[in-house]
């Protein structure tokens, strides 16, 4: 395979930047800027050095949900650090879940995992409302998809519960693709009585943010 140089990557980036400028000039919308939040939504937020530190903040023996399992590495960290009573795993395809710790947990007699295969709307509909203490959302990061996930998941969270969002940003520096998580999160907080509790900073700024209901955070 021919080696790709930094200069070649930069040339492609400049070409993309030029096309995006032309697209915006024609009134096209590619990026998803997040609206500004009022100070009261952020005043109790604690900044953490990463998502693992956020997982350490969760109370043990809770019922947790994780949307978007991939290889299972994040699920393994949740099991190890957050020590849930039960962790529900939601994904359309769990065949990629190869993490050895997760596979071992699934095979154990006291398994704390409950896999749900299929669309999150269908699988969540089979569970009662107010079921989860915390739900970690790491699904499709497109704006409309995040909005839809919030709408489906919100009724399933207990009073005093929380939502965590993976990749809280507006742009993916790795895939060079737009990301709608930050916009969807900000709009949700502007329209509902939820506030920021933790902001976990990641090296590539694929940050995590945890929201709690305003009454719980007061």
Protein Blocks (a to p, Z undefined) as FASTA:
>chain_A
ZZddfklmmmmmmmmmmmmmmmmmnopafbdcdddddfklmmmpccdfbjklmmmmpcgh
iacddehjknommmmmmmmmnopabdcdddfblklmmbfklmmmmmpmklcbdcdedjfk
lmmmmpcehkbfbdcdfbdfbfklmmmmmmmmmmmpcehiacddehiafbdfklopacfk
lmmmmmmmmmpccddfbdcddfklpacdddddfklmZZ
